[in-house]
């Protein structure tokens, strides 16, 4: 678009339609009569008025409270639409980062501006995209802007991680059972009742679906949540998918998670830690398939039977004659290499299982086996826990020292050149590797401590079963029968040709020696 110049004989001045875009990352201060958006616009309007032939469009493009990390901003989207519709010739901003802080987004926006024939001007940085030097300068500036944004993000993440390691609440959806006051989680007694009910119901029913059903029958509901943008997620009935995350949330036991490691939290606990550990252990067990790879749980001695002749394991097998299924265990070595490799014949499953159970029943009745197992586990757990707690106490100090040394090295590297810089680079790499090893050991120690807690829960269950073995065994499912045997029995050593069996109790070195086994009739039925 051309208009005559005010001087006779001079070339016509090109008229350019200008749109001013302003942005502020937060909404703080926007309620003021003259805010940051107004200040940006005032500077841009003054710049437009100083340019010959430039005219200011009436529409305003102001985004208050929107980040520059992306282009999902209402006013900016309207501006892009007007540019592509040919309504805007020049986009004017106060600073480049008002348009975008992402180099990738900026490059894409510049492509769209170029395709529409529009140019871009930053009034305080004194350059535009109308020439090659301006475009080069803009790309360089945006690279630094994106670097700054990533550094801010890293510092923010580090600050959040440090706060969580101290047990502090760092934001996000407020969990059921708590409310937030002055950035701290406080107990909401009415909601805490629902949390305790969920834990208690799961211990009773061992089913997240059943817990959700009972909570809904009691007219319990999830916690409503309002997002930072004001969108409300109303409360609703519980589903199975809501229960497991609730039961696994360490906040309810007084913990705060940071980087996969649990730390002491500032918030009050809603359930005791023993309950939390028991529920977590049960959930982990339920998550595993009860019959991996289609295995039949009826083989309760799976993994326990060893052949005394060749040292191989006995593996479950079965045959069917008519409608009758015959279960048995057979030596792996003989099964693969033939009877010349091992003389042990197949063992009828029902007979050997009954034999082992009877020997265990006798051992329980004739001694304090339940107490011995529990005491043995208790001592080992106590010793291991002491070592892990010592390591967990020592490692944070070592991590802090390595981190401080790493920061000092980074600062010094920029000040030296040549061989000295290479030495500092090598040391920095060593510090980084050692820091990674320390952090990995700290996470492993925390995981093992949690596993010890779960092991104590399992030991408590085993002891309960052994104390009343005669009554409990008959009501256990095949899966739990195998679970109990694998917890108590280390191995069942079978010398089939000599008709002898030895049952060894787990980790205590106690052996229950047996006499002759008289199941020949059952064996013939299988053969």
Phi and psi in degrees as a GROMACS rama.xvg file:
@    title "Ramachandran Plot"
@    xaxis  label "Phi"
@    yaxis  label "Psi"
@TYPE xy
-118.928  146.035  UNK-2
-133.704  151.695  UNK-3
-63.9362  145.825  UNK-4
-75.7682  161.224  UNK-5
-72.6844  -21.5354  UNK-6
-95.4192  134.543  UNK-7
-65.1265  135.265  UNK-8
87.3829  -12.0791  UNK-9
-82.5019  154.256  UNK-10
-66.0571  150.817  UNK-11
-64.9496  147.031  UNK-12
-90.5988  134.073  UNK-13
-77.2155  127.611  UNK-14
-86.9788  128.909  UNK-15
-122.003  130.201  UNK-16
-86.0839  123.097  UNK-17
-112.002  137.043  UNK-18
-118.013  131.013  UNK-19
-97.1634  127.997  UNK-20
-114.39  132.683  UNK-21
-128.151  151.235  UNK-22
-151.163  146.052  UNK-23
-136.096  133.238  UNK-24
-67.0284  -33.6433  UNK-25
-118.001  163.248  UNK-26
-90.6417  -0.248926  UNK-27
-64.6309  128.97  UNK-28
87.4841  -5.62281  UNK-29
-70.0092  -16.7355  UNK-30
-77.619  -10.1346  UNK-31
-69.1607  154.864  UNK-32
-63.2827  -38.4395  UNK-33
-126.902  102.142  UNK-34
-108.101  -171.983  UNK-35
-61.1268  -38.1154  UNK-36
-63.683  -40.119  UNK-37
-65.05  -39.8569  UNK-38
-64.4904  -42.1814  UNK-39
-62.1077  -44.9808  UNK-40
-65.2025  -40.1386  UNK-41
-59.7536  -44.5942  UNK-42
-64.5725  -40.419  UNK-43
-68.0909  -40.9475  UNK-44
-63.3407  -41.9517  UNK-45
-61.8832  -39.1199  UNK-46
-64.7356  -44.1621  UNK-47
-60.7662  -41.746  UNK-48
-66.1577  -23.4992  UNK-49
-81.8906  -10.8555  UNK-50
-94.3066  126.975  UNK-51
-66.1902  131.769  UNK-52
84.6402  -5.22048  UNK-53
-87.2711  134.382  UNK-54
-124.004  144.287  UNK-55
-92.9905  127.836  UNK-56
-72.2209  150.958  UNK-57
-72.7493  -34.1732  UNK-58
-64.9908  148.543  UNK-59
-108.912  143.682  UNK-60
-125.501  86.1059  UNK-61
-118.454  126.944  UNK-62
-117.37  103.495  UNK-63
-101.838  125.965  UNK-64
85.2884  28.2754  UNK-65
-126.195  135.68  UNK-66
-72.2328  154.419  UNK-67
-92.9916  5.38814  UNK-68
-72.8518  -16.8114  UNK-69
-144.111  178.728  UNK-70
-110.823  15.8533  UNK-71
-81.9761  71.543  UNK-72
-129.716  133.377  UNK-73
-59.302  -49.7515  UNK-74
-66.2674  -37.8597  UNK-75
-66.8761  -37.0216  UNK-76
-65.2955  -37.1454  UNK-77
-64.8043  -39.4992  UNK-78
-63.2996  -45.1624  UNK-79
-59.8563  -41.6389  UNK-80
-62.3015  -41.5473  UNK-81
-69.524  -36.5251  UNK-82
-62.7103  -47.728  UNK-83
-70.4446  -19.3745  UNK-84
-86.1094  -0.0943957  UNK-85
79.9321  19.405  UNK-86
-91.8743  -11.1399  UNK-87
-129.493  133.12  UNK-88
-100.596  -33.7627  UNK-89
-136.182  131.94  UNK-90
-102.239  124.147  UNK-91
-113.929  129.1  UNK-92
-130.522  161.727  UNK-93
-73.4318  -47.1821  UNK-94
-138.534  157.412  UNK-95
-59.6189  -40.4854  UNK-96
-71.0972  -7.69235  UNK-97
-69.4432  -29.1532  UNK-98
-77.9798  -48.2358  UNK-99
-165.744  146.225  UNK-100
-103.205  0.0782955  UNK-101
-104.414  122.937  UNK-102
-61.0763  -39.3963  UNK-103
-64.5203  -46.5231  UNK-104
-62.8777  -40.6565  UNK-105
-62.4204  -43.1609  UNK-106
-62.0107  -40.5312  UNK-107
-67.1106  -39.9748  UNK-108
-64.9216  -40.7474  UNK-109
-62.6815  -35.9546  UNK-110
-63.583  -41.1807  UNK-111
-68.5003  -38.9623  UNK-112
-62.306  -47.063  UNK-113
-61.1749  -41.3672  UNK-114
-63.1026  -30.0545  UNK-115
-90.6176  -2.97004  UNK-116
79.8093  18.6272  UNK-117
-101.634  153.194  UNK-118
-116.306  172.867  UNK-119
-132.546  136.049  UNK-120
-132.861  134.559  UNK-121
-108.965  118.832  UNK-122
-75.5949  -32.1458  UNK-123
-87.3677  -17.0462  UNK-124
-104.839  0.589541  UNK-125
56.9879  48.3684  UNK-126
-155.324  164.784  UNK-127
-144.044  173.347  UNK-128
-92.5169  14.9921  UNK-129
-74.2476  -18.9161  UNK-130
-132.479  168.004  UNK-131
-65.5033  -39.8608  UNK-132
-63.9354  -38.608  UNK-133
-63.7396  -41.7701  UNK-134
-65.3702  -40.4874  UNK-135
-62.7724  -44.7924  UNK-136
-63.1481  -40.2373  UNK-137
-62.3898  -44.91  UNK-138
-61.4823  -40.3194  UNK-139
-64.4537  -43.0736  UNK-140
-64.849  -40.1649  UNK-141
-67.3224  -31.0951  UNK-142
-62.9569  -43.3137  UNK-143
-67.6855  -36.0369  UNK-144
-64.3363  -41.2305  UNK-145
-69.152  -37.5481  UNK-146
-60.354  -43.0107  UNK-147
-63.0128  -41.6197  UNK-148
-64.3075  -40.937  UNK-149
-66.1371  -37.5624  UNK-150
-65.1863  -40.5866  UNK-151
-62.5557  -41.1161  UNK-152
-63.045  -42.1587  UNK-153
-63.6712  -43.3157  UNK-154
-63.7783  -38.7095  UNK-155
-64.9132  -43.6707  UNK-156
-63.9542  -40.9036  UNK-157
-63.0783  -40.5404  UNK-158
-65.23  -41.4248  UNK-159
-64.6386  -43.915  UNK-160
-62.2735  -41.5364  UNK-161
-64.2784  -40.0416  UNK-162
-64.8979  -40.2954  UNK-163
-69.3126  -33.2753  UNK-164
-64.5366  -25.551  UNK-165
-87.319  2.73594  UNK-166
86.2562  14.2874  UNK-167
-90.4003  147.519  UNK-168
-77.5866  129.618  UNK-169
-114.57  15.1785  UNK-170
104.466  -179.729  UNK-171
107.579  -179.05  UNK-172
-57.8258  130.835  UNK-173
-74.238  126.322  UNK-174
-66.7443  153.405  UNK-175
-57.1704  132.492  UNK-176
103.079  -7.10413  UNK-177
-131.286  161.02  UNK-178
-133.282  161.231  UNK-179
-111.155  127.751  UNK-180
-136.193  124.257  UNK-181
52.8304  44.9241  UNK-182
63.0532  25.0814  UNK-183
-125.826  144.159  UNK-184
-83.7938  123.334  UNK-185
-117.654  156.147  UNK-186
-72.4005  134.432  UNK-187
-107.625  101.414  UNK-188
-59.2436  -38.7983  UNK-189
-64.7724  -44.1006  UNK-190
-73.7452  -31.6646  UNK-191
-61.5124  -31.4749  UNK-192
-58.8723  -41.0851  UNK-193
-65.5105  -40.6626  UNK-194
-62.2886  -47.3519  UNK-195
-63.1602  -38.2435  UNK-196
-60.3005  -41.9417  UNK-197
-62.5349  -43.4849  UNK-198
-65.5701  -44.4133  UNK-199
-64.6108  -42.1871  UNK-200
-64.7989  -37.2848  UNK-201
-68.2479  -37.4542  UNK-202
-63.2948  -32.4481  UNK-203
-78.0368  -39.8759  UNK-204
-111.01  -17.8396  UNK-205
56.5408  32.2778  UNK-206
-146.475  121.429  UNK-207
-67.3185  -33.3303  UNK-208
-64.4932  -41.5806  UNK-209
-67.6555  -38.0177  UNK-210
-61.7349  -45.7327  UNK-211
-61.4935  -40.9549  UNK-212
-63.6693  -44.6865  UNK-213
-68.9873  -40.3598  UNK-214
-61.7291  -39.025  UNK-215
-68.4695  -35.629  UNK-216
-62.2097  -30.9668  UNK-217
-87.8643  6.65872  UNK-218
64.1598  33.1034  UNK-219
-82.86  152.329  UNK-220
-137.702  162.674  UNK-221
-71.3724  171.578  UNK-222
-85.5572  132.375  UNK-223
-70.3026  153.604  UNK-224
-143.396  134.775  UNK-225
-112.809  125.407  UNK-226
-74.9295  170.583  UNK-227
-62.43  -27.186  UNK-228
-86.4222  2.42881  UNK-229
93.8664  0.642586  UNK-230
-75.484  130.437  UNK-231
-97.7468  128.249  UNK-232
-103.78  104.397  UNK-233
-70.7994  162.159  UNK-234
-68.612  155.524  UNK-235
-154.479  176.97  UNK-236
-69.4382  152.654  UNK-237
-73.2795  147.615  UNK-238
-121.708  169.787  UNK-239
-57.9389  -36.4547  UNK-240
-67.9863  -20.2463  UNK-241
-80.1527  -26.7439  UNK-242
-75.4385  -47.9741  UNK-243
-60.0879  -47.6417  UNK-244
-59.6493  -36.2033  UNK-245
-62.9553  -47.5334  UNK-246
-69.5275  -24.8864  UNK-247
-91.678  -3.55216  UNK-248
-73.5585  112.834  UNK-249
-68.6091  -14.2058  UNK-250
-56.5873  -36.0982  UNK-251
-68.229  -18.5629  UNK-252
-100.941  9.85281  UNK-253
86.072  16.3482  UNK-254
-101.396  162.818  UNK-255
-131.06  125.606  UNK-256
-90.8308  136.703  UNK-257
-144.464  116.304  UNK-258
60.1888  34.8485  UNK-259
82.1341  0.673871  UNK-260
-112.082  138.968  UNK-261
-93.2121  132.634  UNK-262
-123.589  160.272  UNK-263
-63.9043  126.627  UNK-264
-95.4591  156.659  UNK-265
-77.1778  -24.3203  UNK-266
-73.425  149.665  UNK-267
-69.0298  142.284  UNK-268
-76.2217  146.982  UNK-269
-98.8588  -34.4651  UNK-270
-123.712  153.521  UNK-271
-72.552  157.388  UNK-272
-69.3848  -29.9765  UNK-273
-62.4772  -43.0021  UNK-274
-63.2096  -43.6243  UNK-275
-61.0298  -43.9115  UNK-276
-64.8445  -42.1738  UNK-277
-61.0979  -46.6934  UNK-278
-64.4641  -42.5734  UNK-279
-62.4012  -41.4457  UNK-280
-62.8947  -41.1236  UNK-281
-65.6281  -40.2462  UNK-282
-64.6325  -40.8273  UNK-283
-63.2271  -38.5075  UNK-284
-67.5609  -39.2234  UNK-285
-68.9551  -28.5289  UNK-286
-69.4665  -28.7166  UNK-287
-79.1287  142.602  UNK-288
-64.6442  135.164  UNK-289
-71.7654  -23.6275  UNK-290
-128.971  73.8901  UNK-291
-59.5046  138.079  UNK-292
56.9688  30.0456  UNK-293
72.6425  19.6671  UNK-294
-68.4348  143.428  UNK-295
-85.7926  119.543  UNK-296
-69.311  -10.1192  UNK-297
-65.6421  -20.347  UNK-298
-83.6412  82.6401  UNK-299
-75.1098  -11.8888  UNK-300
-100.764  14.2031  UNK-301
-58.0514  129.967  UNK-302
84.644  -6.2182  UNK-303
-104.687  -30.6028  UNK-304
-77.5643  127.163  UNK-305
-124.919  142.417  UNK-306
-85.8956  120.566  UNK-307
-71.069  -21.1656  UNK-308
-75.2596  -43.0301  UNK-309
-122.636  -9.92212  UNK-310
85.495  -0.312635  UNK-311
-81.5972  168.955  UNK-312
-84.9859  158.275  UNK-313
-96.1626  132.83  UNK-314
-111.616  145.398  UNK-315
-65.1306  148.273  UNK-316
-155.959  168.671  UNK-317
-156.471  156.044  UNK-318
-133.739  161.273  UNK-319
-131.547  131.527  UNK-320
-123.462  108.535  UNK-321
67.5169  -125.644  UNK-322
-96.6012  2.17095  UNK-323
-99.9763  130.73  UNK-324
-104.224  132.138  UNK-325
-109.529  119.784  UNK-326
-97.1876  143.416  UNK-327
-157.318  169.779  UNK-328
-116.444  138.635  UNK-329
-130.885  149.052  UNK-330
-67.2819  129.076  UNK-331
-63.6109  -41.8972  UNK-332
-65.5202  -44.7458  UNK-333
-65.6371  -37.2003  UNK-334
-63.1872  -35.2089  UNK-335
-90.4486  -34.736  UNK-336
-114.935  -5.51075  UNK-337
96.084  172.18  UNK-338
-69.0812  -19.8115  UNK-339
-68.8821  -26.4615  UNK-340
-79.9734  -30.3628  UNK-341
-155.54  133.058  UNK-342
-83.1178  -4.77117  UNK-343
-69.8873  125.773  UNK-344
-84.6971  173.43  UNK-345
-67.3171  148.833  UNK-346
-106.039  126.655  UNK-347
-62.8753  126.425  UNK-348
-61.6318  -50.0375  UNK-349
-59.5442  -39.9508  UNK-350
-67.6782  -48.8076  UNK-351
-69.0949  -34.9918  UNK-352
-65.1793  -45.6694  UNK-353
-63.3632  -38.7361  UNK-354
-61.6041  -46.313  UNK-355
-66.2729  -41.1988  UNK-356
-63.7794  -40.3439  UNK-357
-65.7878  -39.5031  UNK-358
-65.425  -37.5388  UNK-359
-67.8815  -37.9165  UNK-360
-61.9511  -42.5879  UNK-361
-64.0395  -40.7209  UNK-362
-64.7754  -38.5037  UNK-363
-67.1405  -42.0464  UNK-364
-70.6641  -31.0734  UNK-365
-94.7857  0.072713  UNK-366
-157.062  175.926  UNK-367
-92.437  58.6207  UNK-368
-60.7882  -40.8549  UNK-369
-59.2539  -44.7623  UNK-370
-67.2311  -38.9192  UNK-371
-63.7868  -44.8501  UNK-372
-61.2403  -48.1261  UNK-373
-63.252  -42.2933  UNK-374
-67.4751  -40.6155  UNK-375
-61.4855  -44.4658  UNK-376
-65.5695  -40.6358  UNK-377
-60.3914  -43.4431  UNK-378
-65.4592  -45.4865  UNK-379
-64.0244  -40.7675  UNK-380
-64.8571  -42.1277  UNK-381
-62.4648  -43.0081  UNK-382
-65.0992  -44.8541  UNK-383
-68.1958  -39.0586  UNK-384
-61.5108  -40.6271  UNK-385
-60.478  -44.0908  UNK-386
-63.7179  -42.6709  UNK-387
-68.3563  -39.9245  UNK-388
-64.3337  -39.7423  UNK-389
-61.0447  -43.9908  UNK-390
-66.9259  -41.6467  UNK-391
-64.7156  -31.2018  UNK-392
-75.2697  -35.7739  UNK-393
-78.2065  -39.3011  UNK-394
-63.2164  -41.2045  UNK-395
-56.8142  -39.1792  UNK-396
-63.8651  -41.5146  UNK-397
-64.93  -40.1098  UNK-398
-63.0622  -42.0756  UNK-399
-63.088  -41.8463  UNK-400
-64.7196  -42.8314  UNK-401
-65.5921  -38.6845  UNK-402
-63.5666  -43.0067  UNK-403
-63.9464  -40.962  UNK-404
-64.5509  -39.5784  UNK-405
-61.6269  -41.2697  UNK-406
-65.1449  -40.7626  UNK-407
-63.8016  -39.547  UNK-408
-64.1116  -41.1661  UNK-409
-60.7441  -41.4526  UNK-410
-66.8963  -37.5421  UNK-411
-75.6813  -31.5897  UNK-412
-58.369  -37.4977  UNK-413
-70.4356  -11.726  UNK-414
-100.762  -9.00893  UNK-415
-124.363  163.365  UNK-416
-136.772  171.098  UNK-417
71.1267  -146.826  UNK-418
-58.3152  -36.6011  UNK-419
-61.2346  -38.6457  UNK-420
-66.6734  -38.366  UNK-421
-63.8715  -40.3542  UNK-422
-62.2065  -43.0596  UNK-423
-65.6991  -38.1816  UNK-424
-61.3385  -44.0024  UNK-425
-62.5746  -43.8311  UNK-426
-65.6218  -38.2728  UNK-427
-63.1625  -39.0355  UNK-428
-65.5602  -41.0476  UNK-429
-62.9449  -42.7588  UNK-430
-62.5268  -42.4268  UNK-431
-61.8103  -42.8673  UNK-432
-65.2108  -43.432  UNK-433
-65.3246  -38.0882  UNK-434
-62.7325  -40.9763  UNK-435
-63.8948  -40.2567  UNK-436
-64.9585  -41.5053  UNK-437
-64.128  -43.1532  UNK-438
-65.3162  -37.8154  UNK-439
-65.4706  -41.727  UNK-440
-64.8894  -38.0133  UNK-441
-63.8822  -44.0776  UNK-442
-64.8123  -39.555  UNK-443
-65.9893  -38.8983  UNK-444
-63.4933  -41.4607  UNK-445
-65.4901  -41.0474  UNK-446
-63.785  -41.3578  UNK-447
-67.5808  -36.0044  UNK-448
-62.1887  -41.534  UNK-449
-64.0817  -37.9855  UNK-450
-66.9781  -34.8084  UNK-451
-63.8122  -39.5588  UNK-452
-60.9837  -44.0762  UNK-453
-64.3861  -36.2843  UNK-454
-63.857  -36.7488  UNK-455
-66.0193  -36.6213  UNK-456
-63.0484  -43.6785  UNK-457
-63.7797  -40.5456  UNK-458
-62.2667  -39.392  UNK-459
-61.9556  -40.6176  UNK-460
-65.5503  -43.3328  UNK-461
-62.1873  -44.2802  UNK-462
-62.2189  -41.7263  UNK-463
-59.8905  -42.8739  UNK-464
-64.7242  -42.1538  UNK-465
-71.026  -33.9915  UNK-466
-63.7471  -28.6407  UNK-467
-130.446  51.7532  UNK-468
-58.6115  -41.8179  UNK-469
-59.945  -41.4872  UNK-470
-82.6656  -37.3995  UNK-471
-73.1027  -40.131  UNK-472
-57.3043  -40.1388  UNK-473
-66.3775  -22.8201  UNK-474
-103.076  -3.65652  UNK-475
-73.3912  145.571  UNK-476
-73.3266  160.717  UNK-477
-55.2065  -38.2471  UNK-478
-61.4123  -46.039  UNK-479
-73.8558  -26.6922  UNK-480
-64.0704  -45.5874  UNK-481
-64.1184  -38.8762  UNK-482
-60.8004  -42.732  UNK-483
-67.3251  -44.1647  UNK-484
-63.2117  -41.5962  UNK-485
-69.7216  -22.8362  UNK-486
-78.3371  -32.9891  UNK-487
-97.7812  -36.4073  UNK-488
-99.8705  127.861  UNK-489
-80.4902  -42.7844  UNK-490
-162.794  153.503  UNK-491
-119.635  105.792  UNK-492
-92.9818  121.255  UNK-493
-116.281  122.075  UNK-494
-104.85  89.1814  UNK-495
-62.7835  -44.6593  UNK-496
-61.1397  -34.7867  UNK-497
-90.4968  -2.97275  UNK-498
61.2821  44.792  UNK-499
-126.803  146.156  UNK-500
-135.374  139.445  UNK-501
-128.541  126.813  UNK-502
-105.056  123.754  UNK-503
-110.183  125.973  UNK-504
-74.7119  141.59  UNK-505
-55.772  123.763  UNK-506
63.022  -5.59317  UNK-507
-101.027  -7.12185  UNK-508
70.5043  13.0101  UNK-509
-88.4794  129.294  UNK-510
-114.942  136.826  UNK-511
-102.12  101.858  UNK-512
-84.4004  141.076  UNK-513
-121.692  164.933  UNK-514
-91.6567  -146.292  UNK-515
-73.4322  149.27  UNK-516
-105.605  122.735  UNK-517
-111.117  67.86  UNK-518
-118.517  31.7975  UNK-519
-61.6309  -34.7891  UNK-520
-66.0138  -42.2419  UNK-521
-65.1194  -38.103  UNK-522
-62.2756  -39.0943  UNK-523
-65.1416  -33.3927  UNK-524
-64.5204  -33.2851  UNK-525
-78.0461  -42.7763  UNK-526
